[in-house]
Amino acid sequence: MSTNARIALVTGAGSGIGRAAALALQSEGYSVVLAGRRGAELERTVAMGESTGGRLLAVPTDVSNPASVKELFARAKEAFGRLDLLFNNAGAGAPGVPMEDLTCEQWSTVVGVNLTGSFLCAQAAIKIMKAQDPRGGRIINNGSISAYAPRPNSAPYTATKHAITGLTKSISLDGRKHDIACGQIDIGNAATQMTEKMAAGVPQANGATMVEPRMDVQHVADAVLYMASLPLDANVQSITVMATKMPLVGRG
């Protein structure tokens, strides 16, 4: 079924940043395909949507699985006929232990979700965007501030987020000829379930434990909305949205 509405697909849409971004897009008139591992949480996102906004479609998905991603994008195309925006947001982390104590399975799980998942979803999105009429679309990758500054004991997460920067640049370059724009949003301490531990204190580079400020996740959703609002001849290549007083900028 085709539609004249703008169509977005958000991964990791069952909680946190993904849920906030999906609902913000829906409130602006987008119909949004919601992808994530937990079907019940995706349906909860659907229930939180506005009756005056676009349609919300939940599709349980493992972004690290090529067959699951293929099914996701097939469902999106069948339901809406096109795709204007992909927000590659799904992410996973490993236990905060010394690098030498991590298992290969723990490493591979993070790489599978954060990096391979983003690649697979971008690849599927490009195939739709380059062939549709009007042609083109936008891909936004969630990089995290770990894309340029690691936390202690975070090798898998940090390595994949650094890699997302390279993937973003490659998509941005290779997508030009198809009118596909790609940018990256790096987020620092959005107030979600994932960052609740920061209220009790998290390890710092100097070995201390410190409580870190957080910001409302709606600020992240607003930034995604801005990136998505641009015409395809303009692009936010990278943007950082972070709690003002978090201990990132400065000497550690």
N, C-alpha and C positions, 0 to 999 in steps of 0.2 A: 504494500500500500504506500503510495507517495503522499507527501504533504508539503505545504508551502512554509510550514513552521521551521525554525532553526532546530537542528538536531544535535544533541551532545551525548557523549558516552563518558561516564566517569567510573574509573576502577577504584576499588576500596571504598565503595559508596555506602557501606553498612555502618559506618561510624566516623567520628572525628572530622578531619579535614574533608574527606570525600563526601560525607553526608552533608556537611555545611555548604560545600561548593555545589553539589547537585541541587540542593533546595534553593540556593541563590539563583542558579541558572533557570530552574523551573519557574521561580517567581518572576523572572524577566521574560518569560514566554517560550523558553526552550522546552522541547520534549526531550527527556533525558533517559538514556538506558543506564541502569544501575548495575554494576558488576561487583561481585565480591564472593568470598567463600561461603558466607553464612546467609542462607536464604531467608531465615526469620528476621535477621537484622536489615536486610534489603527491604523486606516487606514493611518493616517499621519505618524506614525512610519514606516509602511510598505513602504510608498513613500520615506522615508529617507534612506532606506536600499541600500546596494551596489549591483550592478548588478552581480558582480563576487562572491558574498557570497552565503550563503545558502538561503533556502526559508523562507519567513515570512508569517505566517498564523494568521490573527486576529480573535479572538473569544470573543465577548462581554460576560462578566462574572461578576456575583456578588459572590465574594468568600465567603461571609457569608451565602450563600444559598446552602444547600447540593445538591439540584437538579441541580442548575446551575454549580456547581463544577463537578458533575458527567457527565454532558453534555460536559464540557470543556475537561475532560480527555478522554472521548469517542471520541471526535473529534480529539484530538491529536493522539490517538492510531490508529484511522481509517486512518488518513493522513500519518502517518510516521511509524507506526508499533512498535515503541519502544520509550523509554524516558531515556535519559542519565543524564539530569540535570534539577532540579527544583530550581528556585530562587523565594522564598517566599518573595516578596517585597511589595505587596499591603499594604497600611496603611492608617489610618484615625486618626484624633485628635478631641478633644472636645473644646468648647470655653474656653479661659483662664480665668476662673472665680473661685472664692473660691469653694472648694470641696462641701461645704454645699449648694451651689446654683445650682449645676448640677442636671439635671433631670435623672431619671432612664433610659429614652429613650436615652439620650446622652451617658450615661455610656454603655448601651447595644450595641449601634451602634459601638463604638470603640472596645469593646470586640469582637463583631461579625466579624469585618473586620480583626483586628490585630491578634487576638488569635484563634478564632474559624476558621477563614479563613485559617490561616497557618496550623492548624491541619487537616482540611478537605482536603487541597491540598496535604499535606504530606502523608496522609492516602491513597489518590488515587494514588499518585506517587509510593508509596511502593508496592501497589498491582500490578502495571505494572512492576516495576523494579525487583521484586523477581521472577516473572514468565517468564521474557524474556530471550533470548539467544543471546549473552552472558548476564549472569545474573548481576544484580546490577546497581548502579547509584549513583548520588550525590545530596544531598539537601542542599541548602544554605539559611539560614533564615536571614532576615534583622532585626537586633535587635535594633540598635540605641544606642548612648551613654546613653540614658535614661534607658537602661537596667541595669545601675548601679549608675546613678546620676540623680536625678529628677530636672526639672525646677519648679519654682513656679507655682501653679495652673495648674498642669498637671496630676492629679491622674489617670484618665483613661488610658492615653497614657503610663505613666510611669509604671503602674501596668501591663499592657499587655506586655510591652517590658521586664520587669523582668520575666514575665511568659514565654516569648519566649526563654529565656536562659534555663529554665527547660525543655521546649519542645525540644529544640535542643539537650540537653544531653540525653533525653529519646530516641529520634530518633537515635542518634549516638550509643547508647547502644543496642537498640532493632534491629537496622538495620544491625549490624555486621554479624549476621548469614546469611544474604541475600546478603552480599557484597555491602551494602548501607552505604555510608559515609555521615555524616552530620556535618556542621559547621555553625558558626554564624559570620556575619559581622556587626560591630557596627560603625555607621557613625556619624561624627560630622561636621555639617555646610557645607554640599555640596551645591554649588551654583545652586539652582533650584528655581522654582516659589514659593515653599513652604517656602524657607528661605529668600525671598526678604525683609521681614519685619525687618530682622536683620540689614539691612543698615540704618534703622531709629532708631534702638535701641530696645532691648528687656529686660524684667524685670530680675533682678539678685537676688540671694539668700539674699543679704543684703538690698533689697528694692530699690536699684538704678536701673536706666535704662541705658543700655550700648550698644553701637554699637559693634557687634561681627564680627570678620574676617570670611570669607568663603573661600572654596577651589573649584577648578574646579571639576565638577561632573565626568569628565573623569578619575580622580584618583580612584574614587570608581569603575568605570567600569573595570579599569585595575586590581584592587584587586580581583574583582569577576572572571575575566579571569584567574588570577593566581590560585585561589582556584579551579576553574574548570579544570585547566590544569593538575592537579596532577593525578597519577594513583590511583586506588581505594584502594591500600594498604598504601596510605599516605593521611593525612587529616589536613587541617587547622581547628582546633577545634574552635578557636575564633581569630578574628583580629579586631583591631580598626584603622580606617582611619579618620583623623580629621584635620581641619585647625590648623596649628602649634600654633598660638597665641590665639586661643579661650580660654575663661576663665573656663577651666575645672579642670586642675590639680593645686592643691594648696588649701589653706584655704579660705573659703568664708566669 
